[in-house]
Amino acid sequence: MKRQVSLMVAAVLAAGGCGWRPGNPFDRFRPTRLGPPARVASVPADDADRLTWAADEEYFVVVRKACRTLDVYRFGERVESFPAVFGLGGSATKLYEGDLRTPTGLYMIVDKRRHPRWGHFLLLDYPNLQDLHRYWIAMEAGTIPRRGDGYAGVGGAVGIHGTDKPGLNRRGVDWTWGCVSLANADVARLARLVPVGTLVLIED
């Protein structure tokens, strides 16, 4: 079922604003020389409260950077919505380690643990194949910075966590190095609610 949902989610990666709109989901990621051509797909006519294409998923998480929210869906119905803040590097998607950006794409929660600074940490499977694809296109284009004798890597250890800067979270100020940050009570609720293996869609 997660494979089926993954294919459906590929059709909504280009959704903008706080809702869905039709379009080519890979316009932003169209390769110049590498990889397959983009596939045009229609976006399901859903809204923020209901995802019909995720109706078979016990839990599904959607992070909307433009709306500054993390929404939790249970069998396609929204059951929780939390305010969220993101990476210091701005709204563009993550390309390399140290750009301080939050990635966009479809991820999976692969681990949950307590954290001494942030209460809870839900680790995502960044970088995935799409992230590696973007990274190598950026490397070809010369936009990955040099680090010593080599280049900045693609990065890792991206997840959803709490905060040791609650005032910044309350004011909606982005402060992380690329993770998604929630209030500590909210991330504790999220950690109790969703299991390892839950899919997380992060969109602009």
RODO-2510 file (C-alpha; in nm, 4 decimals, decimal comma):
residues 204
     n   res          X          Y          Z
     1     m     0,0000     0,0000     0,0000
     2     k     0,2831     0,2417     0,0752
     3     r     0,4102     0,1905    -0,2795
     4     q     0,0654     0,2809    -0,4148
     5     v     0,0510     0,5909    -0,1960
     6     s     0,4045     0,6839    -0,3018
     7     l     0,2935     0,6820    -0,6644
     8     m    -0,0090     0,8958    -0,5786
     9     v     0,2057     1,1387    -0,3806
    10     a     0,4287     1,1829    -0,6834
    11     a     0,1276     1,3534    -0,8372
    12     v     0,1094     1,6208    -0,5667
    13     l     0,4714     1,7260    -0,5179
    14     a     0,4097     2,0422    -0,7175
    15     a     0,1131     2,1489    -0,5063
    16     g     0,1580     2,5098    -0,4026
    17     g     0,0250     2,7390    -0,1328
    18     c    -0,1935     2,5763     0,1325
    19     g    -0,3909     2,3533    -0,1043
    20     w    -0,3486     2,1344    -0,4119
    21     r    -0,3412     2,2458    -0,7721
    22     p    -0,2985     2,0493    -1,0956
    23     g     0,0386     2,0522    -1,2665
    24     n     0,3527     1,8626    -1,3529
    25     p     0,4929     1,7389    -1,0205
    26     f     0,8517     1,7347    -1,1446
    27     d     0,8758     2,0776    -1,3095
    28     r     1,1019     2,2004    -1,0302
    29     f     1,3216     1,8923    -1,0475
    30     r     1,3405     1,8407    -1,4260
    31     p     1,6930     1,7138    -1,5018
    32     t     1,9097     1,8904    -1,7567
    33     r     2,0974     1,5799    -1,8704
    34     l     2,0547     1,3122    -1,6043
    35     g     1,7664     1,0836    -1,5257
    36     p     1,4291     1,0085    -1,6804
    37     p     1,1955     1,2697    -1,8276
    38     a     0,9343     1,4208    -1,6016
    39     r     0,5980     1,2485    -1,5876
    40     v     0,2861     1,4635    -1,6167
    41     a     0,0160     1,3671    -1,3707
    42     s    -0,3102     1,5156    -1,2494
    43     v    -0,3380     1,6148    -0,8861
    44     p    -0,6320     1,4666    -0,6933
    45     a    -0,8924     1,7298    -0,6063
    46     d    -0,8421     1,7118    -0,2309
    47     d    -0,8139     1,9827     0,0313
    48     a    -0,6198     2,0260     0,3527
    49     d    -0,8798     1,8409     0,5631
    50     r    -0,9073     1,5237     0,3557
    51     l    -0,6700     1,3227     0,1375
    52     t    -0,8765     1,0642    -0,0486
    53     w    -0,5647     0,9084    -0,2029
    54     a    -0,4304     0,8360     0,1487
    55     a    -0,7560     0,6837     0,2749
    56     d    -0,5938     0,3410     0,3207
    57     e    -0,3004     0,4743     0,5235
    58     e    -0,3442     0,4501     0,8993
    59     y    -0,1259     0,7597     0,9380
    60     f     0,0183     1,0040     0,6866
    61     v     0,1974     1,3334     0,7594
    62     v     0,1997     1,6419     0,5359
    63     v     0,4373     1,9307     0,6107
    64     r     0,3394     2,2500     0,4262
    65     k     0,6230     2,5010     0,4428
    66     a     0,4162     2,7833     0,2933
    67     c     0,1473     2,7305     0,5586
    68     r     0,4032     2,6633     0,8344
    69     t     0,2100     2,3559     0,9460
    70     l     0,2549     1,9848     1,0047
    71     d    -0,0723     1,7980     0,9540
    72     v    -0,1430     1,4389     1,0559
    73     y    -0,3985     1,2327     0,8631
    74     r    -0,5608     0,9095     0,9757
    75     f    -0,7158     0,7096     0,6940
    76     g    -0,7212     1,0281     0,4863
    77     e    -0,8876     1,2529     0,7469
    78     r    -0,6880     1,5266     0,9183
    79     v    -0,6726     1,4594     1,2916
    80     e    -0,3971     1,6976     1,4059
    81     s    -0,2404     2,0223     1,2850
    82     f     0,0698     2,1679     1,4484
    83     p     0,2566     2,4968     1,3830
    84     a     0,6036     2,4266     1,2419
    85     v     0,9258     2,6131     1,1691
    86     f     1,2039     2,5173     0,9317
    87     g     1,5649     2,5664     0,8259
    88     l     1,7475     2,8989     0,8436
    89     g     1,8424     2,8727     0,4762
    90     g     1,5081     2,9870     0,3355
    91     s     1,2261     2,8229     0,1454
    92     a     1,4273     2,6584    -0,1350
    93     t     1,4677     2,2822    -0,1099
    94     k     1,7777     2,1275     0,0452
    95     l     2,0700     2,0518    -0,1878
    96     y     2,3752     1,9889     0,0303
    97     e     2,5002     1,9646     0,3863
    98     g     2,5276     2,3065     0,5453
    99     d     2,2800     2,4952     0,3242
   100     l     2,0467     2,5118     0,6279
   101     r     1,7412     2,4307     0,4149
   102     t     1,4557     2,1914     0,4821
   103     p     1,4180     1,9286     0,2070
   104     t     1,1017     1,8779     0,0036
   105     g     0,9733     1,5427    -0,1136
   106     l     0,8323     1,2150     0,0149
   107     y     1,0091     1,0612     0,3142
   108     m     0,9538     0,7952     0,5770
   109     i     1,0007     0,8051     0,9527
   110     v     1,2741     0,5478     1,0108
   111     d     1,3450     0,6019     1,3814
   112     k     1,1974     0,7701     1,6879
   113     r     1,4028     0,8579     1,9929
   114     r     1,4139     1,0888     2,2928
   115     h     1,6511     1,3833     2,2538
   116     p     1,8230     1,5800     2,5323
   117     r     1,7751     1,9190     2,3594
   118     w     1,4570     1,8742     2,1587
   119     g     1,2475     1,6285     2,3591
   120     h     1,1825     1,3885     2,0711
   121     f     1,3506     1,3290     1,7358
   122     l     1,1750     1,1527     1,4469
   123     l     1,4413     1,0669     1,1893
   124     l     1,3518     1,0818     0,8186
   125     d     1,5147     0,8805     0,5401
   126     y     1,6862     1,1849     0,3868
   127     p     1,8668     1,1659     0,1475
   128     n     1,6466     0,9557    -0,0776
   129     l     1,6983     0,8892    -0,4491
   130     q     1,5287     1,2155    -0,5485
   131     d     1,7603     1,4108    -0,3165
   132     l     2,0673     1,2367    -0,4588
   133     h     1,9420     1,3122    -0,8092
   134     r     1,9087     1,6839    -0,7275
   135     y     2,2497     1,6835    -0,5620
   136     w     2,4291     1,5409    -0,8666
   137     i     2,2511     1,7793    -1,1022
   138     a     2,3639     2,0659    -0,8772
   139     m     2,7164     1,9226    -0,8776
   140     e     2,7119     1,9168    -1,2585
   141     a     2,5902     2,2761    -1,2590
   142     g     2,8720     2,3843    -1,0272
   143     t     2,6436     2,5002    -0,7453
   144     i     2,7763     2,2672    -0,4726
   145     p     3,0410     2,4582    -0,2723
   146     r     3,3912     2,3277    -0,2167
   147     r     3,4877     2,2080     0,1316
   148     g     3,8598     2,1664     0,1794
   149     d     3,9897     1,9306    -0,0884
   150     g     3,6414     1,8200    -0,1941
   151     y     3,2807     1,9335    -0,2029
   152     a     3,0003     1,9611     0,0480
   153     g     2,8164     1,6322     0,0848
   154     v     2,4451     1,5734     0,0466
   155     g     2,3922     1,5752     0,4235
   156     g     2,1764     1,3656     0,6525
   157     a     2,0228     1,3400     1,0010
   158     v     1,7160     1,5386     0,8927
   159     g     1,4026     1,4889     1,0965
   160     i     1,1174     1,6328     1,2994
   161     h     1,2008     1,7460     1,6521
   162     g     1,1060     1,9745     1,9377
   163     t     1,2788     2,2947     2,0402
   164     d     1,5127     2,4526     2,2908
   165     k     1,4066     2,7913     2,1487
   166     p     1,0324     2,7953     2,2295
   167     g     1,0039     3,1707     2,1836
   168     l     1,1220     3,1441     1,8223
   169     n     0,8745     2,8641     1,7550
   170     r     0,5878     3,0656     1,9013
   171     r     0,6778     3,3607     1,6768
   172     g     0,7146     3,1390     1,3693
   173     v     1,0860     3,2153     1,3279
   174     d     1,2879     2,9598     1,1298
   175     w     1,5973     2,8563     1,3232
   176     t     1,6915     2,4923     1,2476
   177     w     1,9772     2,3603     1,0333
   178     g     1,7235     2,1948     0,8034
   179     c     1,4906     1,9953     1,0265
   180     v     1,1218     2,0547     1,0964
   181     s     1,0706     2,1890     1,4491
   182     l     0,7503     2,1743     1,6551
   183     a     0,6687     2,2891     2,0065
   184     n     0,7809     2,0268     2,2565
   185     a     0,4271     1,9296     2,3571
   186     d     0,3356     1,8928     1,9897
   187     v     0,6324     1,6742     1,8963
   188     a     0,5633     1,4562     2,2012
   189     r     0,2051     1,4132     2,0791
   190     l     0,3295     1,3360     1,7267
   191     a     0,5813     1,0803     1,8559
   192     r     0,3067     0,8991     2,0482
   193     l     0,0671     0,9108     1,7537
   194     v     0,2599     0,7985     1,4455
   195     p     0,4686     0,4801     1,4177
   196     v     0,8028     0,4235     1,2502
   197     g     0,7283     0,3637     0,8821
   198     t     0,4842     0,6559     0,8513
   199     l     0,5184     0,8492     0,5257
   200     v     0,5910     1,2229     0,5443
   201     l     0,5307     1,4552     0,2496
   202     i     0,7201     1,7860     0,2778
   203     e     0,6078     2,0438     0,0252
   204     d     0,6766     2,4090    -0,0408
***
